[in-house]
Amino acid sequence: MTQDIAAHDHAQPDYLKIWIALMVLMAISVGLSFLPLAQTTTTVLIMMLSTVKAVLVILYFMHVRYERILIGMLVATPLILFGVLIGGLLPDFVLGAWPADPYFPAP
């Protein structure tokens, strides 16, 4: 029993600092939407900041940072697959490589 407790003994993260970091990242995200940047640039920057916020939440609030490597791999696998999916579909959306639709012709 004491071995199980000792195995899970780790330093408690400072939740206040993590929360402050999340709030600062959120303020930056909101501030970016008011800057005179291209919409694509703003969207990419906000998505990158959102990814950083998601990683902070997963690592600290979901305690994945202190779990065994198997739990980390179980969390990372869908994220990697999501990245592959987005990377594969993004050129279609960005370049507009859609075939002409016979039911809805272009105006």
C-alpha positions in Angstrom: 0.0 0.0 0.0 2.8 2.5 0.9 4.5 1.6 -2.4 1.4 2.7 -4.4 1.3 6.0 -2.5 5.0 6.5 -3.0 4.7 5.8 -6.7 2.2 8.6 -7.1 4.1 11.1 -5.0 5.0 14.1 -7.1 5.2 17.8 -6.8 1.8 19.5 -6.8 1.6 21.9 -9.8 1.0 25.6 -9.1 -2.5 25.9 -10.4 -2.7 29.6 -9.9 0.3 30.2 -12.2 -1.2 27.9 -14.8 -4.5 29.7 -14.6 -2.8 33.1 -15.0 -0.9 31.7 -18.0 -4.2 30.6 -19.5 -5.8 34.0 -18.9 -2.9 35.8 -20.5 -3.1 33.5 -23.5 -6.8 34.1 -23.7 -6.3 37.9 -23.5 -3.7 37.7 -26.3 -6.2 35.7 -28.4 -8.9 38.3 -27.9 -6.5 41.1 -28.6 -5.4 39.5 -31.9 -8.9 39.6 -33.2 -8.8 43.4 -33.0 -5.5 43.9 -34.8 -5.5 44.9 -38.4 -4.1 41.6 -39.7 -5.3 39.3 -42.5 -8.1 37.0 -41.4 -6.0 33.9 -42.2 -3.1 35.2 -40.2 -5.3 36.0 -37.2 -7.0 32.6 -37.4 -3.7 30.7 -37.5 -2.3 32.6 -34.6 -5.4 32.2 -32.5 -5.5 28.5 -33.3 -1.8 28.1 -32.3 -2.5 29.9 -29.0 -5.5 27.6 -28.4 -3.3 24.6 -29.0 -0.9 25.8 -26.3 -3.9 26.4 -23.9 -5.2 22.9 -24.6 -1.8 21.4 -23.9 -1.6 23.2 -20.6 -5.0 22.0 -19.5 -4.2 18.4 -20.6 -0.8 18.3 -18.9 -1.7 20.0 -15.6 -5.4 20.0 -14.9 -5.9 16.4 -16.3 -2.6 15.3 -14.6 -1.3 13.7 -17.7 2.2 15.1 -17.0 2.5 13.0 -13.9 1.0 9.7 -15.3 2.8 6.8 -16.8 3.9 6.9 -20.4 1.1 4.7 -21.6 -1.5 7.3 -20.5 0.5 9.9 -22.3 0.5 7.8 -25.5 -3.2 7.2 -25.2 -3.8 11.0 -25.0 -1.3 11.8 -27.8 -2.5 9.3 -30.4 -5.8 11.0 -31.2 -4.1 14.4 -31.2 -1.5 13.1 -33.8 -4.3 11.6 -35.9 -6.2 14.8 -35.7 -3.1 16.7 -36.9 -2.7 14.3 -39.8 -6.4 14.8 -40.7 -6.1 18.6 -40.6 -2.8 18.5 -42.5 -4.3 16.4 -45.2 -7.5 18.4 -45.6 -6.1 21.9 -45.2 -4.8 22.3 -48.8 -8.3 21.6 -50.1 -9.8 24.3 -48.0 -7.0 26.8 -48.5 -6.6 26.4 -52.2 -10.2 25.8 -52.9 -9.5 22.7 -54.9 -13.2 21.6 -55.1 -14.6 20.2 -58.3 -17.4 22.1 -59.9 -20.8 21.2 -58.5 -23.4 20.5 -61.3 -26.3 21.2 -58.9 -25.0 24.6 -57.8 -23.3 26.3 -60.6 -21.1 29.4 -59.9 -22.9 32.7 -60.4 
